[in-house]
Amino acid sequence: MDFGFSREEEAFREEVRTFLEKEVTSGLREETESGLGWGPHTWEFIGKLGARGWLTPTWPKEYGGLALPPIYRFIMHEELNYSGALPNEGLVVGAGVAGPTIMMYGSEEQKQKYLLPIARGKIEFALGYTEPQAGSDLASLQMRAEEKEDHYLFNGQKVFNTRCHFAQYHWIAVRTDPNVPKHKGISLFIVDMSSPGIAVAPLWGLDGIRTNEVFYDNVKVPKENLVGEKNKGFLYTVTALEFERVLSVGGLKKTLEELVEYIKTVPSLRQDSTVRQKVSQIATEIEIARLFAYRLAWLQQNRIVANYEAAASKLFTSELSQRMTAAGMEILGLLGMLQRDSGKAPLDGKIENLCRETLLNTIAGGTSEVMRNIIATRGVDLPR
Ligand SMILES: Cc1cc2nc3c(=O)[nH]c(=O)nc-3n(C[C@H](O)[C@H](O)[C@H](O)COP(=O)(O)OP(=O)(O)OC[C@H]3O[C@@H](n4cnc5c(N)ncnc54)[C@H](O)[C@@H]3O)c2cc1C
Protein backbone atom coordinates (compact mmCIF):
# COMPACT_ATOMS: atom_id res chain seq x y z
CA MET A 1 0.00 0.00 0.00
CA ASP A 2 1.50 3.30 -1.07
CA PHE A 3 -0.29 6.48 -0.09
CA GLY A 4 2.27 8.89 -1.44
CA PHE A 5 2.54 10.80 -4.70
CA SER A 6 5.60 10.30 -6.88
CA ARG A 7 8.30 12.96 -7.08
CA GLU A 8 7.07 13.97 -10.55
CA GLU A 9 3.48 14.27 -9.30
CA GLU A 10 4.56 16.41 -6.35
CA ALA A 11 6.60 18.61 -8.68
CA PHE A 12 3.55 19.04 -10.92
CA ARG A 13 1.40 19.98 -7.91
CA GLU A 14 3.99 22.56 -6.84
CA GLU A 15 4.12 24.04 -10.34
CA VAL A 16 0.32 24.30 -10.47
CA ARG A 17 0.16 25.84 -7.00
CA THR A 18 2.76 28.48 -7.85
CA PHE A 19 0.90 29.29 -11.07
CA LEU A 20 -2.43 29.64 -9.23
CA GLU A 21 -0.94 31.86 -6.52
CA LYS A 22 0.06 34.28 -9.27
CA GLU A 23 -2.87 33.96 -11.66
CA VAL A 24 -5.89 33.86 -9.35
CA THR A 25 -6.38 37.61 -9.32
CA SER A 26 -8.98 39.67 -7.50
CA GLY A 27 -10.76 40.23 -10.84
CA LEU A 28 -11.06 36.49 -11.34
CA ARG A 29 -12.31 35.97 -7.79
CA GLU A 30 -14.92 38.70 -8.22
CA GLU A 31 -16.23 37.04 -11.36
CA THR A 32 -16.38 33.65 -9.64
CA GLU A 33 -18.16 35.09 -6.62
CA SER A 34 -20.59 37.12 -8.73
CA GLY A 35 -22.43 33.97 -9.83
CA LEU A 36 -22.84 35.42 -13.31
CA GLY A 37 -20.69 32.85 -15.10
CA TRP A 38 -17.43 33.28 -17.00
CA GLY A 39 -16.47 36.86 -17.79
CA PRO A 40 -13.30 38.24 -19.43
CA HIS A 41 -11.03 37.40 -16.45
CA THR A 42 -12.23 33.79 -16.39
CA TRP A 43 -11.80 33.34 -20.15
CA GLU A 44 -8.28 34.74 -19.89
CA PHE A 45 -7.48 32.41 -16.98
CA ILE A 46 -8.96 29.39 -18.81
CA GLY A 47 -6.84 30.33 -21.84
CA LYS A 48 -3.70 30.34 -19.69
CA LEU A 49 -4.52 26.90 -18.28
CA GLY A 50 -5.22 25.71 -21.84
CA ALA A 51 -1.94 27.07 -23.19
CA ARG A 52 -0.12 24.82 -20.68
CA GLY A 53 -2.24 21.78 -21.54
CA TRP A 54 -3.58 21.84 -17.96
CA LEU A 55 -7.27 21.75 -18.87
CA THR A 56 -6.69 18.35 -20.47
CA PRO A 57 -3.52 16.86 -18.95
CA THR A 58 -4.57 13.28 -19.79
CA TRP A 59 -5.44 13.89 -23.47
CA PRO A 60 -3.12 12.80 -26.30
CA LYS A 61 -0.70 15.50 -27.43
CA GLU A 62 -2.25 15.68 -30.91
CA TYR A 63 -5.45 17.04 -29.30
CA GLY A 64 -3.67 19.53 -27.08
CA GLY A 65 -3.10 17.36 -24.02
CA LEU A 66 0.04 16.27 -22.20
CA ALA A 67 -0.57 12.48 -22.37
CA LEU A 68 -0.22 12.22 -18.57
CA PRO A 69 -1.89 9.56 -16.35
CA PRO A 70 -5.34 10.38 -14.78
CA ILE A 71 -3.80 11.20 -11.39
CA TYR A 72 -2.54 14.49 -12.91
CA ARG A 73 -6.10 15.52 -13.76
CA PHE A 74 -7.00 14.82 -10.15
CA ILE A 75 -4.09 16.89 -8.81
CA MET A 76 -5.03 19.75 -11.14
CA HIS A 77 -8.63 19.61 -9.94
CA GLU A 78 -7.63 19.49 -6.28
CA GLU A 79 -5.42 22.57 -6.59
CA LEU A 80 -8.01 24.49 -8.64
CA ASN A 81 -10.67 23.59 -6.11
CA TYR A 82 -8.43 24.77 -3.24
CA SER A 83 -7.71 28.05 -5.01
CA GLY A 84 -11.45 28.77 -5.48
CA ALA A 85 -10.57 30.11 -8.94
CA LEU A 86 -13.56 28.77 -10.84
CA PRO A 87 -17.26 28.30 -10.08
CA ASN A 88 -18.80 24.81 -9.91
CA GLU A 89 -15.75 23.43 -8.11
CA GLY A 90 -13.53 24.06 -11.09
CA LEU A 91 -15.47 21.86 -13.48
CA VAL A 92 -14.98 22.66 -17.17
CA VAL A 93 -17.65 20.91 -19.25
CA GLY A 94 -15.74 20.93 -22.55
CA ALA A 95 -12.60 19.40 -21.07
CA GLY A 96 -14.36 17.22 -18.50
CA VAL A 97 -17.43 15.87 -20.30
CA ALA A 98 -17.85 16.80 -23.99
CA GLY A 99 -14.23 16.33 -25.06
CA PRO A 100 -13.71 12.82 -23.62
CA THR A 101 -17.03 11.69 -25.13
CA ILE A 102 -16.14 13.14 -28.55
CA MET A 103 -12.82 11.34 -28.32
CA MET A 104 -14.58 8.02 -27.65
CA TYR A 105 -17.66 8.28 -29.88
CA GLY A 106 -17.39 11.39 -32.09
CA SER A 107 -16.67 11.55 -35.82
CA GLU A 108 -13.22 12.46 -37.16
CA GLU A 109 -14.61 15.88 -38.22
CA GLN A 110 -15.88 16.52 -34.67
CA LYS A 111 -12.50 15.58 -33.21
CA GLN A 112 -10.74 17.97 -35.56
CA LYS A 113 -13.23 20.78 -34.99
CA TYR A 114 -13.70 20.73 -31.20
CA LEU A 115 -10.87 18.97 -29.34
CA LEU A 116 -8.02 21.42 -29.78
CA PRO A 117 -10.17 24.53 -29.07
CA ILE A 118 -11.46 22.78 -25.91
CA ALA A 119 -7.93 21.91 -24.79
CA ARG A 120 -6.72 25.47 -25.39
CA GLY A 121 -9.64 26.97 -23.48
CA LYS A 122 -11.13 28.77 -26.46
CA ILE A 123 -14.61 27.22 -26.26
CA GLU A 124 -16.93 25.88 -23.57
CA PHE A 125 -20.02 23.66 -23.55
CA ALA A 126 -23.19 23.73 -21.43
CA LEU A 127 -24.77 20.48 -20.27
CA GLY A 128 -28.26 20.11 -21.73
CA TYR A 129 -29.79 17.12 -19.99
CA THR A 130 -32.41 18.15 -17.40
CA GLU A 131 -36.01 19.02 -18.36
CA PRO A 132 -38.89 20.13 -16.13
CA GLN A 133 -40.15 16.52 -15.86
CA ALA A 134 -36.82 14.70 -16.29
CA GLY A 135 -33.97 15.13 -13.82
CA SER A 136 -32.96 12.07 -11.84
CA ASP A 137 -34.92 9.98 -14.32
CA LEU A 138 -33.06 11.37 -17.31
CA ALA A 139 -34.40 8.70 -19.67
CA SER A 140 -37.84 10.36 -19.40
CA LEU A 141 -36.71 13.43 -21.32
CA GLN A 142 -39.16 14.60 -23.96
CA MET A 143 -37.49 17.34 -25.99
CA ARG A 144 -37.84 16.24 -29.63
CA ALA A 145 -35.41 16.20 -32.54
CA GLU A 146 -37.11 15.13 -35.77
CA GLU A 147 -34.94 13.86 -38.58
CA LYS A 148 -35.41 15.83 -41.81
CA GLU A 149 -33.53 15.57 -45.07
CA ASP A 150 -30.29 17.36 -44.19
CA HIS A 151 -30.87 18.38 -40.58
CA TYR A 152 -32.69 17.61 -37.31
CA LEU A 153 -35.50 19.92 -36.17
CA PHE A 154 -35.36 20.62 -32.42
CA ASN A 155 -38.37 21.70 -30.34
CA GLY A 156 -38.77 21.75 -26.56
CA GLN A 157 -37.40 22.98 -23.27
CA LYS A 158 -34.46 22.33 -20.97
CA VAL A 159 -34.05 23.57 -17.41
CA PHE A 160 -31.09 24.19 -15.04
CA ASN A 161 -28.66 24.34 -17.97
CA THR A 162 -25.98 26.25 -16.14
CA ARG A 163 -23.59 27.60 -18.76
CA CYS A 164 -25.94 28.35 -21.66
CA HIS A 165 -25.57 32.13 -21.30
CA PHE A 166 -21.81 32.10 -21.98
CA ALA A 167 -20.87 28.73 -23.53
CA GLN A 168 -20.63 28.57 -27.31
CA TYR A 169 -22.08 25.05 -27.54
CA HIS A 170 -24.91 23.06 -26.01
CA TRP A 171 -24.12 19.41 -25.24
CA ILE A 172 -27.67 18.26 -25.47
CA ALA A 173 -29.65 15.01 -25.11
CA VAL A 174 -32.93 14.84 -27.06
CA ARG A 175 -35.54 12.28 -28.08
CA THR A 176 -35.06 11.05 -31.63
CA ASP A 177 -37.39 8.04 -31.40
CA PRO A 178 -40.55 8.21 -29.23
CA ASN A 179 -41.69 4.69 -30.19
CA VAL A 180 -39.07 2.56 -28.42
CA PRO A 181 -38.31 1.96 -24.70
CA LYS A 182 -37.47 5.39 -23.31
CA HIS A 183 -33.69 5.02 -22.88
CA LYS A 184 -33.34 3.63 -26.42
CA GLY A 185 -34.74 6.67 -28.23
CA ILE A 186 -32.33 9.37 -27.04
CA SER A 187 -29.50 10.96 -29.06
CA LEU A 188 -26.70 13.32 -28.14
CA PHE A 189 -25.94 16.44 -30.19
CA ILE A 190 -23.64 19.44 -30.23
CA VAL A 191 -25.64 22.60 -30.92
CA ASP A 192 -24.16 26.01 -31.70
CA MET A 193 -25.77 28.33 -29.14
CA SER A 194 -26.04 31.10 -31.72
CA SER A 195 -28.44 29.01 -33.87
CA PRO A 196 -31.70 30.86 -34.72
CA GLY A 197 -34.65 29.78 -32.54
CA ILE A 198 -32.81 29.28 -29.22
CA ALA A 199 -33.90 31.45 -26.28
CA VAL A 200 -32.07 31.45 -22.94
CA ALA A 201 -33.77 32.76 -19.77
CA PRO A 202 -31.99 33.15 -16.41
CA LEU A 203 -32.93 31.00 -13.46
CA TRP A 204 -31.29 32.16 -10.23
CA GLY A 205 -30.18 29.73 -7.56
CA LEU A 206 -30.57 30.34 -3.84
CA ASP A 207 -26.82 31.01 -3.84
CA GLY A 208 -27.15 33.80 -6.41
CA ILE A 209 -25.56 31.66 -9.13
CA ARG A 210 -27.16 31.84 -12.54
CA THR A 211 -28.44 28.77 -14.28
CA ASN A 212 -30.89 28.81 -17.20
CA GLU A 213 -34.06 27.67 -18.86
CA VAL A 214 -33.47 27.07 -22.56
CA PHE A 215 -36.19 27.00 -25.21
CA TYR A 216 -35.82 25.54 -28.71
CA ASP A 217 -38.34 26.69 -31.32
CA ASN A 218 -37.87 24.97 -34.70
CA VAL A 219 -34.08 25.01 -34.42
CA LYS A 220 -32.30 23.40 -37.38
CA VAL A 221 -29.30 21.34 -36.30
CA PRO A 222 -27.00 19.91 -39.01
CA LYS A 223 -26.83 16.13 -39.16
CA GLU A 224 -23.08 16.13 -38.68
CA ASN A 225 -23.67 17.48 -35.15
CA LEU A 226 -25.03 14.12 -33.97
CA VAL A 227 -22.51 12.56 -31.59
CA GLY A 228 -21.94 8.85 -32.26
CA GLU A 229 -24.91 6.80 -33.39
CA LYS A 230 -28.52 7.91 -33.43
CA ASN A 231 -30.51 6.62 -30.40
CA LYS A 232 -27.38 5.65 -28.46
CA GLY A 233 -27.27 8.97 -26.60
CA PHE A 234 -28.41 7.64 -23.24
CA LEU A 235 -25.43 5.32 -23.08
CA TYR A 236 -23.13 8.21 -24.02
CA THR A 237 -24.60 10.57 -21.41
CA VAL A 238 -24.19 7.97 -18.68
CA THR A 239 -20.56 7.52 -19.76
CA ALA A 240 -20.10 11.28 -19.85
CA LEU A 241 -21.45 11.64 -16.29
CA GLU A 242 -18.70 9.29 -15.19
CA PHE A 243 -16.15 11.74 -16.62
CA GLU A 244 -17.82 14.50 -14.61
CA ARG A 245 -17.01 12.80 -11.35
CA VAL A 246 -13.62 14.10 -10.37
CA LEU A 247 -14.00 14.85 -6.71
CA SER A 248 -11.65 16.55 -4.34
CA VAL A 249 -11.72 18.24 -0.97
CA GLY A 250 -9.55 21.23 -1.89
CA GLY A 251 -12.38 23.72 -1.28
CA LEU A 252 -13.46 22.14 2.00
CA LYS A 253 -9.88 22.13 3.24
CA LYS A 254 -9.48 25.80 2.37
CA THR A 255 -12.67 26.79 4.20
CA LEU A 256 -11.66 24.82 7.29
CA GLU A 257 -8.24 26.54 7.27
CA GLU A 258 -9.92 29.96 7.06
CA LEU A 259 -12.31 29.06 9.87
CA VAL A 260 -9.46 27.89 12.11
CA GLU A 261 -7.49 31.08 11.38
CA TYR A 262 -10.51 33.13 12.42
CA ILE A 263 -11.07 31.06 15.60
CA LYS A 264 -7.47 31.68 16.63
CA THR A 265 -8.11 35.45 16.58
CA VAL A 266 -11.14 35.29 18.92
CA PRO A 267 -10.21 34.45 22.56
CA SER A 268 -13.71 33.23 23.49
CA LEU A 269 -13.67 30.77 20.57
CA ARG A 270 -10.14 29.49 20.64
CA GLN A 271 -10.44 28.07 24.19
CA ASP A 272 -13.99 26.82 23.77
CA SER A 273 -14.14 23.02 24.04
CA THR A 274 -17.34 22.74 21.94
CA VAL A 275 -15.65 24.68 19.14
CA ARG A 276 -12.66 22.32 19.31
CA GLN A 277 -14.96 19.29 19.18
CA LYS A 278 -16.74 20.59 16.09
CA VAL A 279 -13.60 21.61 14.23
CA SER A 280 -11.87 18.30 15.00
CA GLN A 281 -14.88 16.32 13.82
CA ILE A 282 -14.95 18.22 10.50
CA ALA A 283 -11.18 17.92 10.06
CA THR A 284 -11.51 14.14 10.51
CA GLU A 285 -14.35 13.89 8.03
CA ILE A 286 -12.42 15.95 5.47
CA GLU A 287 -9.60 13.44 5.83
CA ILE A 288 -12.07 10.60 5.15
CA ALA A 289 -13.44 12.43 2.08
CA ARG A 290 -9.89 13.03 0.87
CA LEU A 291 -9.14 9.31 1.05
CA PHE A 292 -12.39 8.54 -0.81
CA ALA A 293 -11.29 10.98 -3.54
CA TYR A 294 -7.80 9.48 -3.73
CA ARG A 295 -9.24 5.98 -4.01
CA LEU A 296 -11.47 7.14 -6.87
CA ALA A 297 -8.50 8.73 -8.62
CA TRP A 298 -6.53 5.50 -8.15
CA LEU A 299 -9.38 3.39 -9.60
CA GLN A 300 -9.62 5.70 -12.60
CA GLN A 301 -5.85 5.59 -12.97
CA ASN A 302 -6.04 1.81 -13.16
CA ARG A 303 -9.07 1.84 -15.48
CA ILE A 304 -11.30 0.05 -12.97
CA VAL A 305 -15.04 0.84 -13.33
CA ALA A 306 -15.82 2.88 -10.26
CA ASN A 307 -19.45 3.95 -10.35
CA TYR A 308 -20.30 2.76 -6.84
CA GLU A 309 -17.13 4.28 -5.40
CA ALA A 310 -17.81 7.53 -7.27
CA ALA A 311 -21.37 7.60 -5.87
CA ALA A 312 -20.12 6.98 -2.32
CA SER A 313 -17.53 9.72 -2.67
CA LYS A 314 -20.03 12.22 -4.12
CA LEU A 315 -22.58 11.40 -1.41
CA PHE A 316 -20.15 11.73 1.49
CA THR A 317 -18.35 14.84 0.23
CA SER A 318 -21.46 16.81 -0.74
CA GLU A 319 -23.18 16.06 2.57
CA LEU A 320 -19.95 16.87 4.42
CA SER A 321 -19.92 20.31 2.77
CA GLN A 322 -23.31 20.94 4.42
CA ARG A 323 -22.20 19.56 7.79
CA MET A 324 -19.12 21.77 7.70
CA THR A 325 -21.18 24.83 6.86
CA ALA A 326 -23.60 24.09 9.70
CA ALA A 327 -20.66 23.69 12.12
CA GLY A 328 -19.18 26.96 10.84
CA MET A 329 -22.46 28.76 11.40
CA GLU A 330 -22.77 27.38 14.94
CA ILE A 331 -19.22 28.50 15.76
CA LEU A 332 -19.62 32.00 14.32
CA GLY A 333 -23.05 32.50 15.89
CA LEU A 334 -25.02 35.54 14.75
CA LEU A 335 -21.96 37.02 13.00
CA GLY A 336 -22.02 34.03 10.67
CA MET A 337 -25.24 35.32 9.16
CA LEU A 338 -23.62 38.51 7.88
CA GLN A 339 -23.20 38.67 4.14
CA ARG A 340 -20.04 39.38 2.16
CA ASP A 341 -20.71 43.06 1.54
CA SER A 342 -21.67 43.85 5.17
CA GLY A 343 -18.06 44.79 5.97
CA LYS A 344 -18.15 42.99 9.34
CA ALA A 345 -18.63 39.40 8.24
CA PRO A 346 -16.06 36.85 9.47
CA LEU A 347 -14.38 34.99 6.58
CA ASP A 348 -15.76 37.71 4.32
CA GLY A 349 -19.24 36.18 4.57
CA LYS A 350 -18.13 32.82 3.25
CA ILE A 351 -20.07 30.71 5.74
CA GLU A 352 -23.33 32.58 5.07
CA ASN A 353 -22.74 32.12 1.35
CA LEU A 354 -21.93 28.42 1.76
CA CYS A 355 -25.18 27.92 3.71
CA ARG A 356 -27.00 28.68 0.47
CA GLU A 357 -24.46 27.30 -1.97
CA THR A 358 -23.86 23.87 -0.44
CA LEU A 359 -27.59 23.08 -0.50
CA LEU A 360 -27.16 22.53 -4.23
CA ASN A 361 -24.29 20.06 -3.78
CA THR A 362 -26.70 17.26 -2.89
CA ILE A 363 -28.85 17.94 -5.99
CA ALA A 364 -26.64 18.95 -8.94
CA GLY A 365 -24.73 16.13 -10.63
CA GLY A 366 -27.12 13.54 -9.12
CA THR A 367 -29.03 13.77 -5.84
CA SER A 368 -28.04 12.03 -2.60
CA GLU A 369 -31.00 9.63 -2.94
CA VAL A 370 -29.83 8.66 -6.43
CA MET A 371 -26.28 8.12 -5.12
CA ARG A 372 -27.67 5.87 -2.35
CA ASN A 373 -29.65 3.91 -4.96
CA ILE A 374 -26.43 3.33 -6.94
CA ILE A 375 -24.63 2.16 -3.79
CA ALA A 376 -27.56 -0.12 -2.92
CA THR A 377 -27.50 -1.95 -6.25
CA ARG A 378 -23.90 -1.77 -7.41
CA GLY A 379 -22.14 -1.47 -4.06
CA VAL A 380 -23.94 -3.81 -1.66
CA ASP A 381 -25.75 -5.89 -4.30
CA LEU A 382 -29.36 -5.32 -3.27
CA PRO A 383 -31.84 -6.24 -6.06
CA ARG A 384 -33.02 -3.44 -8.36
C1 LIG B 1 -27.23 24.44 -9.34
C2 LIG B 1 -27.66 23.40 -10.31
C3 LIG B 1 -27.02 23.32 -11.53
C4 LIG B 1 -27.42 22.38 -12.47
N1 LIG B 1 -26.81 22.37 -13.69
C5 LIG B 1 -27.27 21.53 -14.66
C6 LIG B 1 -26.75 21.61 -15.99
O1 LIG B 1 -25.84 22.38 -16.30
N2 LIG B 1 -27.30 20.80 -16.94
C7 LIG B 1 -28.31 19.92 -16.66
O2 LIG B 1 -28.76 19.22 -17.57
N3 LIG B 1 -28.83 19.84 -15.39
C8 LIG B 1 -28.35 20.62 -14.41
N4 LIG B 1 -28.88 20.58 -13.13
C9 LIG B 1 -30.01 19.68 -12.88
C10 LIG B 1 -29.70 18.52 -11.97
O3 LIG B 1 -28.95 17.54 -12.65
C11 LIG B 1 -31.05 17.99 -11.47
O4 LIG B 1 -31.60 18.99 -10.62
C12 LIG B 1 -30.89 16.71 -10.70
O5 LIG B 1 -30.52 15.65 -11.56
C13 LIG B 1 -32.22 16.34 -9.99
O6 LIG B 1 -33.29 16.37 -10.87
P1 LIG B 1 -34.63 17.19 -10.54
O7 LIG B 1 -34.25 18.57 -10.13
O8 LIG B 1 -35.56 17.05 -11.68
O9 LIG B 1 -35.23 16.49 -9.26
P2 LIG B 1 -36.07 15.14 -9.26
O10 LIG B 1 -35.38 14.10 -10.07
O11 LIG B 1 -37.49 15.47 -9.59
O12 LIG B 1 -35.95 14.73 -7.74
C14 LIG B 1 -36.79 15.29 -6.71
C15 LIG B 1 -36.50 14.52 -5.43
O13 LIG B 1 -36.89 13.14 -5.60
C16 LIG B 1 -35.79 12.28 -5.29
N5 LIG B 1 -35.79 11.12 -6.18
C17 LIG B 1 -35.90 11.12 -7.53
N6 LIG B 1 -35.83 9.86 -8.01
C18 LIG B 1 -35.64 9.04 -6.94
C19 LIG B 1 -35.49 7.63 -6.77
N7 LIG B 1 -35.51 6.80 -7.82
N8 LIG B 1 -35.32 7.14 -5.52
C20 LIG B 1 -35.31 7.96 -4.44
N9 LIG B 1 -35.47 9.33 -4.53
C21 LIG B 1 -35.62 9.85 -5.76
C22 LIG B 1 -34.55 13.13 -5.53
O14 LIG B 1 -33.44 12.65 -4.80
C23 LIG B 1 -35.02 14.49 -5.06
O15 LIG B 1 -34.89 14.59 -3.66
C24 LIG B 1 -28.48 21.48 -12.17
C25 LIG B 1 -29.13 21.55 -10.92
C26 LIG B 1 -28.73 22.49 -10.00
C27 LIG B 1 -29.44 22.55 -8.68
Ligand as a Chemical Component Dictionary entry (heavy atoms), coordinates in Angstrom:
data_LIG
# 
_chem_comp.id                   LIG 
_chem_comp.type                 NON-POLYMER 
_chem_comp.pdbx_formal_charge   0 
_chem_comp.three_letter_code    LIG 
# 
loop_
_chem_comp_atom.comp_id 
_chem_comp_atom.atom_id 
_chem_comp_atom.alt_atom_id 
_chem_comp_atom.type_symbol 
_chem_comp_atom.charge 
_chem_comp_atom.model_Cartn_x 
_chem_comp_atom.model_Cartn_y 
_chem_comp_atom.model_Cartn_z 
_chem_comp_atom.pdbx_ordinal 
LIG C1  C1  C 0 -27.230 24.441 -9.338  1  
LIG C2  C2  C 0 -27.664 23.396 -10.307 2  
LIG C3  C3  C 0 -27.020 23.319 -11.528 3  
LIG C4  C4  C 0 -27.420 22.380 -12.475 4  
LIG N1  N1  N 0 -26.813 22.370 -13.694 5  
LIG C5  C5  C 0 -27.274 21.532 -14.660 6  
LIG C6  C6  C 0 -26.750 21.606 -15.989 7  
LIG O1  O1  O 0 -25.839 22.381 -16.298 8  
LIG N2  N2  N 0 -27.298 20.802 -16.938 9  
LIG C7  C7  C 0 -28.309 19.915 -16.662 10 
LIG O2  O2  O 0 -28.761 19.217 -17.569 11 
LIG N3  N3  N 0 -28.833 19.836 -15.392 12 
LIG C8  C8  C 0 -28.347 20.624 -14.411 13 
LIG N4  N4  N 0 -28.882 20.576 -13.133 14 
LIG C9  C9  C 0 -30.011 19.681 -12.882 15 
LIG C10 C10 C 0 -29.695 18.515 -11.968 16 
LIG O3  O3  O 0 -28.949 17.542 -12.654 17 
LIG C11 C11 C 0 -31.048 17.988 -11.466 18 
LIG O4  O4  O 0 -31.600 18.990 -10.621 19 
LIG C12 C12 C 0 -30.894 16.707 -10.704 20 
LIG O5  O5  O 0 -30.524 15.653 -11.561 21 
LIG C13 C13 C 0 -32.220 16.337 -9.991  22 
LIG O6  O6  O 0 -33.290 16.375 -10.871 23 
LIG P1  P1  P 0 -34.628 17.188 -10.536 24 
LIG O7  O7  O 0 -34.245 18.570 -10.130 25 
LIG O8  O8  O 0 -35.564 17.048 -11.680 26 
LIG O9  O9  O 0 -35.235 16.487 -9.258  27 
LIG P2  P2  P 0 -36.070 15.142 -9.255  28 
LIG O10 O10 O 0 -35.383 14.099 -10.068 29 
LIG O11 O11 O 0 -37.492 15.465 -9.587  30 
LIG O12 O12 O 0 -35.954 14.727 -7.739  31 
LIG C14 C14 C 0 -36.786 15.288 -6.708  32 
LIG C15 C15 C 0 -36.502 14.518 -5.428  33 
LIG O13 O13 O 0 -36.892 13.141 -5.602  34 
LIG C16 C16 C 0 -35.791 12.281 -5.291  35 
LIG N5  N5  N 0 -35.789 11.120 -6.177  36 
LIG C17 C17 C 0 -35.899 11.119 -7.529  37 
LIG N6  N6  N 0 -35.826 9.859  -8.008  38 
LIG C18 C18 C 0 -35.636 9.044  -6.940  39 
LIG C19 C19 C 0 -35.493 7.627  -6.775  40 
LIG N7  N7  N 0 -35.509 6.798  -7.823  41 
LIG N8  N8  N 0 -35.318 7.142  -5.518  42 
LIG C20 C20 C 0 -35.311 7.962  -4.437  43 
LIG N9  N9  N 0 -35.466 9.327  -4.532  44 
LIG C21 C21 C 0 -35.623 9.851  -5.763  45 
LIG C22 C22 C 0 -34.549 13.133 -5.528  46 
LIG O14 O14 O 0 -33.445 12.650 -4.803  47 
LIG C23 C23 C 0 -35.015 14.495 -5.058  48 
LIG O15 O15 O 0 -34.895 14.590 -3.661  49 
LIG C24 C24 C 0 -28.481 21.484 -12.172 50 
LIG C25 C25 C 0 -29.132 21.546 -10.922 51 
LIG C26 C26 C 0 -28.732 22.492 -10.000 52 
LIG C27 C27 C 0 -29.443 22.549 -8.683  53 
# 
loop_
_chem_comp_bond.comp_id 
_chem_comp_bond.atom_id_1 
_chem_comp_bond.atom_id_2 
_chem_comp_bond.value_order 
_chem_comp_bond.pdbx_ordinal 
LIG C1  C2  SING 1  
LIG C2  C3  SING 2  
LIG C2  C26 DOUB 3  
LIG C3  C4  DOUB 4  
LIG C4  N1  SING 5  
LIG C4  C24 SING 6  
LIG N1  C5  DOUB 7  
LIG C5  C6  SING 8  
LIG C5  C8  SING 9  
LIG C6  O1  DOUB 10 
LIG C6  N2  SING 11 
LIG N2  C7  SING 12 
LIG C7  O2  DOUB 13 
LIG C7  N3  SING 14 
LIG N3  C8  DOUB 15 
LIG C8  N4  SING 16 
LIG N4  C9  SING 17 
LIG N4  C24 SING 18 
LIG C9  C10 SING 19 
LIG C10 O3  SING 20 
LIG C10 C11 SING 21 
LIG C11 O4  SING 22 
LIG C11 C12 SING 23 
LIG C12 O5  SING 24 
LIG C12 C13 SING 25 
LIG C13 O6  SING 26 
LIG O6  P1  SING 27 
LIG P1  O7  DOUB 28 
LIG P1  O8  SING 29 
LIG P1  O9  SING 30 
LIG O9  P2  SING 31 
LIG P2  O10 DOUB 32 
LIG P2  O11 SING 33 
LIG P2  O12 SING 34 
LIG O12 C14 SING 35 
LIG C14 C15 SING 36 
LIG C15 O13 SING 37 
LIG C15 C23 SING 38 
LIG O13 C16 SING 39 
LIG C16 N5  SING 40 
LIG C16 C22 SING 41 
LIG N5  C17 SING 42 
LIG N5  C21 SING 43 
LIG C17 N6  DOUB 44 
LIG N6  C18 SING 45 
LIG C18 C19 SING 46 
LIG C18 C21 DOUB 47 
LIG C19 N7  SING 48 
LIG C19 N8  DOUB 49 
LIG N8  C20 SING 50 
LIG C20 N9  DOUB 51 
LIG N9  C21 SING 52 
LIG C22 O14 SING 53 
LIG C22 C23 SING 54 
LIG C23 O15 SING 55 
LIG C24 C25 DOUB 56 
LIG C25 C26 SING 57 
LIG C26 C27 SING 58 
# 
